Amino acid sequence: MNAALDRIQSLVMGNRPMSGRQPGHNESKAGLSFLYSSFLVLFLTLLVLPLRARIEPTNLAMFYLLAVVVAAMRLGRGAAIFASLLSVVAFDVVFVPPYYTLGVDDAQYLLTFAGLLGVSLVISALTARAREQARAAQRREAQTAALYERNRELAEEARQAQLHQETEELQAALLNSISHDLRTPLATITGALSSLRDDYALLDEGARRELLDNAYEEAERLNRLVGNLLDMTRLEAGALRISKQLAEIEDVIGAALVQLSTRLGDRPMVIDTPKGMPPAPVDFALMVQVFVNLLDNAHKYAPAGTAIEICARGGGDELLVEVADRGPGIPSEQLERVFDKFVRLQEREDAGGTGLGLSISRGIVEAHGGRLWARNREGGGAVLTVELPLETDHEPLTEDLA
Amino acid sequence: MSEAGGRVVIIDDEQAIRRFLRTVLEAHGYEVFEAADGEAGLAAVAQQHPDVVILDLGLPTIDGVEVIGRLREWSEVPIVVLSVRERETDKIAALDAGADDYLTKPFGAGELLARLRAARRRASGPATEATFTLKDLKVDMMRRLVTVKGEEVQLTPTEYDLLRALINHAGRVITHRQLLRQVWGSAYETHFHLLRVNISNLRHKIEPEPARPKYIVTEPGVGYRFRDEG
């Protein structure tokens, strides 16, 4: 009984029924909606009863229209008609003298009954139709939403599948690239050493020297490769610690050139670092690694005998270092892609290397709050520019490295 | 420079490295003793009285830096440590603990022999010659006169002291702190900018190409090395 009252209350207040039933289910429960209609009329009757002594019964009849509207909106056409009839009866019994009988003292009230019934039925019909239309619209909306949701799910599934495939392809390319790049120098070293071991007497002095130099250079390359792989792993794991200290960029470049001295051989270098450049806050060892990669790259692509140029300019808030070569340059659509992992310029597959160097270098420079980008040079060749902030974000420098 | 007849103890847990070192060192007249861990290494040094010790920093039981500390309690034998690129702080810790120099793996045989020669020279006391000559650089200690290709170079007193400290360590690494202590005094031990600026100025005065130094080489994250050969 309490539940029924709650229900009526919620109907009157325009709330959803507490039971949480969907509107569509009510129609199958016609009996229940007739019961709710009865309660609705009873509830209104009791609500208005205290006014019986003060207000003309004709005016009170208006309240029943409210019950009919609520019934039509919430319970359906049948329940609304039932509420109309019941309203007329209740009005007659409760508000029209003599009270609590079906009899009528004043015949005028028959007109009131007819009016009440007529208006109630019209309201029932109109409201119920509006309600049905709203329901139909809701259903259509729900269907559209369901359809849309399904479409979205399908699209998402397709996207996931594609992503998965791309990840797998990338991993396969990665493994391919790493194993290729580790094995290439190892193959040279193993080959050179086995030749020296097995055919020592057959080789003349020049051939032995050639094999040894070859093996040594490849061992150094292998070491750079391992260094890059380690840095990349740290960078990706977020474990790369940057410990900045003020350093002359000239000093950083010098240390990179020392590391690459065997590889660069007699490659001409043009170094333009003006005296009195402001020192930059850098992690020395990591920044050396950046320039080792940039110079290694320039050396790889530039024809023998052409100079690699290093030009540094500083002042204000930043310091710029350009590493320029006279190689084939970079196709304009690849200028950004060369910083992706394992990307090498297709036409120079023979140049070797992992395609990791530029990617790591950019990672390190960005970890310093700087930028690294590539452009093509007038007259041919590529320029890689490192831009480093001279400001240190106001954080104290780790002057004490030890 | 003579290098024959030296005794060397190798403390390294990697058998392949010990084998490689033994081959190279014996070919250059060294007598080689091997130890696979710190305890055995300390015992070997006590028994063999080597002229130089090669010590790997990544040892299994007692750490290389601790081995240096314990060795330094009773021995002044030159120690050259082996380390990897990423471990700059380990290198500094080893040098602070009393190691003479380090080699970054992988290293070449030439580099190894040069380090051993320089470390042994330290043990035989500071150079007493009045002039130092390397390539185009000539330093007359008596007259505090520096010339490059016969032309006199004007150095400030600080730059001269810095150059002399580097030359006294020729061939060996010298940390930022060691240089600051020797040239400016221990109160200035952490004034790294002083060192940085003076090294840069010195390079611009004596190096033909300051960005590709021939004499004063930077040891990333550790210090400097005055290159005395090759």
Interface residues (C-beta under 8 A of the other chain):
Chain A: Y216 A219 N223 G227 L230 Q245 L246 A247 E248 E250 D251 I253 G254 A255 L257 V258 M269 I271 T273 K275 P279 F284 A285 V288 I310 E399 D400 L401 A402
Chain B: R85 E86 E88 T89 I92 A93 D96 P106 G108 T175 H176 R177 T190 F192 H193 R196 I199 S200 R203 H204 E209 P210 A211 R212 P213 V217 T218 P220 G221
